[in-house]
């Protein structure tokens, strides 16, 4: 049995109990990984069945929004009460949310239950990653993080195959039930083999900070998703919702500076390396989830492929990510965290340019190559930045800095889905409003027409109408490809400003 604590930060993976712990962590990670690939693959069919195309970004946004708020809370709780109880509690909540999502009969129900899933998922990835940081030293950490990341690659292959099969031959509801046996297995292994030593002390839970963070980020996402669709960008609702977001986040910052045990301590914003690394992780979140949300729709609606083909095109990104993540350790030990992250951003820029070259006549394999390349860039970026911030603090702060890094990545995913949803919805509304008279007479009201070309039969719509709508979807998603290029350049600029030299407690400094 392994006991986690301050003296276990540099132990290699040699004993059987360590291997079993890693197996349990990988099973837990598989919950989030499998969910991401399956839901992204099935979302066109879900939209077709439940309607509400303009609402579907909330299926991702609510999940990510709750995650963003809860990740730093779990990070703090993991430092206070231990990694194991928080990881197991989050896994149980995730399983409950999965079962409820599978029972959804409307888009609103699905959105609510995805929020429950998000509460649980917020514990899984950061705490599993933190435990790896506890068990292994800097030279082994990237390898172990690569093992965790490999779960995403395996899930990327298995998830779309299972999801595509269930969508085409059973029902999309079953894509959520697949989490249950994986989650039970993870709970059994972690409960049996993971042990830790935590020094008891009095605790204060920062509920005020959590409420302010939820209000600020929630208002921001609501404004980004609904402006231009539910109301005009320049309007009192837009002004009010963005003002609420700004005030809440400003008050949150000063509140965290004064509270005794903040969920997101302000010193992580003042440390140059951690602040810039977290900003880079925010970009990773923007790119990864934005692409995951809309690439399946592009492949299915734009290229006319099946859900299974769309899933495998997206799966390529999840394959490239863990491969590059495992290789990043070799790189950052030679050229530092900064150099490794910069190479990752360069690869992301190249992948974004490749997406911009795609047309309605491109083959799915061309999409997969760009997706694989983007995954490689994200893997180099995410691992070097995460290991970098973990390596700069002691054991009792590692949960907080890991939580802050995961928070910014999840916040980036949340904002990315919202912004990309706005880009697509705004473009598509303009496109439909300017439709030729012969096409306009056959169009259903609003954006629901997009649901008719996002999976399943197209009903009585003529070929001309379907083609027109698909051209609109392609035009909207092309805006996303331009946004991917822009934020990849922003990542490179941020990482260029990272310090070249960093010092780490108890370990030798290296160039970064």
N, C-alpha and C positions, 0 to 999 in steps of 0.2 A: 504494500500500500504506500502511496505517496502522500506526503503532508506538505501542503503548499504554505509558503510563508517567506519572510525576508531572506532566509538562508538557502532557498531553493531556486534562485534565479539563474543558475548556470549549470544545471544538471543535464547531462545528455540522455537521449532516449535509448536506454540499455535494458532496463529491467522490464519484466513482463507487465507489471502494473502500469508502467508508463505507456506501453503500447496499448493496453486496454483503455487507459484514460484518453489517449489520442483517438482510439476507435469510437469511444463515446462522444467525444467532441465533434468528430467528423459526422457521426449520425445526427447530432443536434444541428450542425451546420447544414446538413442535407435538407432539413425542414425548410429553411429559408431559401436554399438554392433550388430545390425542386419546385417550391411554390412559385418562384419568380419565372422559371422557364415555362411551366405549364400554363400559368395565368396569362402570360404574354402571348403564348401561342393560341389560347382559346378565346381571347378577348373579342376578335371579330365575330365569332359565333355567339358569344354571350350578348354582344350588342344587337345582333340580328334577332335573337330570341326575346330579349328584354326591352329593346328599344333604348331611347335616350342617348344618342350618339354624343350630344354636347355634355352629358353627365359622365361618360365613361372615364375621362381622366381622373375623376374622383375615386374610381376603383383603386387606382395607384396612389393618388394624392393623399387620401385619408389614411391609407396604410402607412405611407411614408411620413405624413405629418405627425401622427401619433408616435411613430418610431423616433422621429427627430426630437420630440419633447422627452420621451421616456429614456432614450439612450444615456444622456448624462445622469439621469436619476438612477438608473441601474448601475452605471459606473461608480457613482458615489456609494450606493448601497452595497455594491460588491466590495468596496474598500472597508466599509463599516462592519458588515455582517458576514462577509465571506462570499467567494465566487459560487460555490456549489448551491446554496439555497436559492440564490437569485436566478441562476441558470435553470434550475429545475422548475421554479415557479413560472418563469417566462415560458418554458416549453409547454407546461400544462395549459396556460392561457392561450398559447398559440394553437394547440390542438382543439380547444373548445371553439375558438374563432373559426378554425378550418371546418369543423362539423357544421356550425351555424351557416357559414358561407355556402356550403353544399346544399343547404335547405332553402336558400334564397329563392323567392318567387318574383322579385322585382328588382330593378336597378337600385332603388333606395335601400332595400333590405341588404343587398349585397354590399353596398357602400358602408352601411353601419357595421356589418359583421366583419368586413375587412379591417375596420378600425379596431375591433377586438383582436384580430390576428396581429395587427401592428403593435399592440400593447405587449404581446408575448414575444414577437420577433425582435423587439428592441433589446431584449436581454440576451438573445442567442449569439449573434455575431460578435458584439463587443466583448462579452464575458468569455466566450470560447477563445477569442483572440488574446485576451488578457491572461488567461490561464497558460497559454503557450508562452507568453512573455515571462510568466513566473517560473516556468519549468526549465527554460533553456536560455543559454547565453547568446550573445549577439551573433556569433559565428554560426550557430545552429538555428537561430530563430527564423531566418528566411526560409530554410529548408522545411521547418515545421509549419510555417505559414503557407508554404507551397503545398504541403499535404492538405491543410485545410482548404486552400484554394482549389486543389484538385477535385474536391467535392463538387465545385461548381462546374468543372469540366465534365465529370461523370454525369452529373445531373443534366447538363446541357445535352448530352447524347440520349440519356434515358428519358428525361422529362418530355421533350417534344415527341418522342416516339409513343410514350404512354398517353400524353395529352392528345396528340393527333388521333390515335386509335380510339380513345374514349369519346372525343368530339364527333368523329365520323361514324362510329358504330354503337355508341351507347348514349351518354349525355354529358354535357360539360359539368354538371353538378358533381360528377365523380372525380373531377380533377382535384377537388379539395379533400376528398376522403382519403386519397393516397397518402396524405401526411400522417394519418393516424398510426399505422403500424410502424412507420419509421420513428415517430415520436415516442412510442411506447418502448421500442428497443433502446433508444437513446437514454430514456429515463432509467431503465433497468441497469444499464452499464454504468452510467454516471453515479447513480445511487449506490451501487455496490463498490466501486473501485476508487472514486475520487474522495479524498479526505484532506482536510486542511486545518491549520491552527490559526485561530483569530483571537487576538487579545481583547477581552471584553472591556468596553468603556461606554460611557453615556453617549447618546446620539441625538442629533437634531435633524429632522427631515425637512428639507427646504420646500415646503408646499407653496409658499408665496412665490418663490422663484419659478417653480413649475407652472403655476397659474399664469404668471406674466409671460413666460416663454410660449405657452400654448396660445394665449390671446394674441401675442405679436406675430408668431408664425402662422397661426390659423387665419388671422385677418389678411395677412400678405397673400397666402395661397388663395383664399376666397376672392380677393380683389383681382389677382392675376387670371383666375379661371373664368370669372363672370364678366369682367370688364370687356366690352366689345361684343358680348353675347347676351348677358342678362341686362346690361345697361351700357350706356356709352362710356368710352374712356374718359371724356371730359364731361363729368356730371357730378352732382352732389353725392350720390352713392359711392362713386369711385374716390372722391376726395375724402369722404368720411371713413371709408374702410382702410385706405392707405394711411390716413392720419392716425387711426386707432393702432395700426401696426407699428408705426414709427414711435409713437408715444409709449406703447407697451414695451418695446424692445429697449428704448432709452432708459425707462424706469427700471427694467430688468437688470441692465448693466450696473446702475448705481445701487440697486438693492443687493445684488450679488457681492458688491464690494464691501457691504456693511454686515451681511449676515454671517453667523459664526461658522456654518458648514454649508457653503453654497454648492448647488449641483453643478455649476459651471464657474469655477473660481476665475476672477478677472486676471490672475497672473498668467493664465495660459494665453491671454491676448497680448500681454506685455513682453513675453519671451519671443524674440524675433524668429527663431527657428520654428518654434511650435506654432506661432501665429501664421507664418507663411506656409508651413507644411499643411496646416488645417485649411487654409485658403485653397491650396492645391487640391486637397481632398474634396473640397466643395465642388470644384470643377469636375473631378472624377465622378462624383454623384450626378451632376447635371448631365454629363455625357452618357453614362451607363444606363440610367433609367429612362432618359429621353429617347435613346435609341431602342431600348427594350420595349417601350410603349408603342412605338409607331412603325418599327421595321416590319413586324408581321403584317400590319395593315398594308404597307407598301407592297410586300411580296404577294399577298393574297389579292388585294383589290387592284393594285397597279399592274402587276405582272400576271395576274390570273392564275396563281398557283394554289395548291391545296394547303390546309392548315399544317399538315405534316411537313411539307417542303418549307413553309414559312418558319416553322419551328427549328428546322435544321439550319436555315440561313442565320437565324439568331443564335443558334447553339454554337456556331463558329466563334462568336465573341467570347463565350464562356469557356471555350477550349483554349483559345489564345491567352486568356487572362492567367490561369494557373501555371501554364508552361512558362510564361514570362515572369510570373511571380517567383517561381522556384529558381529561375536563373538570376533574378535580381540580387540575391545574396552574393554571388560571385562578383557581380558588377560593383556593388556598393563597397565591398571590402577592398576593391582595387581603386575605384575612382570616387568613392564617397556617395552619400545620399543625394547630394545636389546633382552630381553628374548623371547618376542613374535616372533621377526624375526628369532631367532635361532630355535624355534620350527617349524616355517614354512619351514626353510631350511631342517630340519630333515625329515619332511614329504615329501618334494621334492626328497630327496635322496632315500627314500623308494619307491616312485612312479617310479623313474628312474630305480631302480632295478627290479621293476615289469615289466616295458616295455622290459627290456633285457631278461626276461623269456618267452616272446611271441614268437611263431613260426608260420609258415604258416598254421598250423592246429589249432591255437587258435580260440576261439569263440569271436564274437564281444563284448559280455558282459564282457569278461576278459579285453579287451581293454578299455571298458567304466569304469571299476572299477579303473584301473590305471590312467585313465584320470581324474576321479573324485578326486582321491587322490592328483594328481598333482595340480588340481585347488584349493584344500584346502590349500596346501602349498603356492601357489602363493598368495592366498587371505590374509593369515596371514602375509606374507612378505610385499606385496605391501601396505596394509593399515597402518601397524605399521610404516613403513619407511616414507610414505607420511605424515601422521599426525605428526610424529616426527619432520620433517623438517619444517612443517607449524607452529608448536607450538613454534619454537625458534625465530621467527621474528615478527616485528610489521606489521600492516595492509598494509602499503605502500611498504613492501618488500615481502608480501606473494605471490603476483603474480609471482615475479621473482624466488623465491625458489620453488614454485609449478612448474613453467615452467622449471626450471633446473632439477627437479626430473622427470618430464614427458619427458624432452628432453633425459635424459640418458636412460630411459626405452624405448623410441622410437628408440634411436640410437642402443640400444641392440637388439631390434626387427629387425632393418635394417641389422645390421651386422650378427645377427643370421640366418636370411633367406639366406644371401649371403654365409656365411660359410657352412651352411647345404646344400645349393644348390651345392656348390663346392664338398662337400663330396659325395653327391649322384651322381652327374654328372661324377666325376672322377672315382668312383667305377664302375658305369654302363658302361662307355667307355671301361675300362679294361675288364670288364666281356664280353662285346659284341665282343671285339677284340680277346678274347680267346675262342670264341664259337666253338663247334665241326663243322667239315666241312658240315655235313648234315644240321645243323641249320644255319650256316653262309650264305649258298647259298640263303636262303629265307629271310634274314634280310634286311629291307630297310636301306638306308645309314644313318649314324650318330645316334643321339639320338631320331630321329622322331619315331623310332620303339616303344619307350616308350609310345608315344601318343596312339598307337593302343591298349595298354592294360591299359589305364588310364580312361576308360569310353567308352561306346558305343560298337558297333560291332567290331570284330577283323578282318573282311574281309576274305582274302584267307589264312591267316596264319594257319599253322597246330597246333594241340594241343601241340606238342613237342616244337615248337618255342615260343608259348605263355607262356608255363610253364617256359622255359629257361629265357625269359625276365622278367617274374614275380619273378623268383628267384633272378635275378639281382637287381630288384627294392627292394626286401626284404633285400638283402645284403647291399644295399646303405642306406636304411632307418635305418638299424640296427646300422650303424655308427652314425646316429643321436642320437639313444638311448644311446650309450656310451658317446656322447658329452653332453647329458642332465645330466648324472650322474656326469661328470667332473665339469660342471659349477655350479651344485647344491652344490657340495663340496666347490667350490670357494666362493659361496655365504655365506656358513656357516663360512668359515675362515674370510671373510670380516666383517661379523656381530659380530663375537667373539671379534673383535678389536674395536667395538663401545664403547664410554664412558659409564660407568655404571651410572653416574650422569649427568643430563643436566639441565640447567636453562632456563626458558622461560619467556619472557617479560610479566609482568602483571599476571602471573599464578604461582602457587606453583611448585617447582621442584619435580620431582619424580625420582626414580631409573630407569635407562634405560640400 
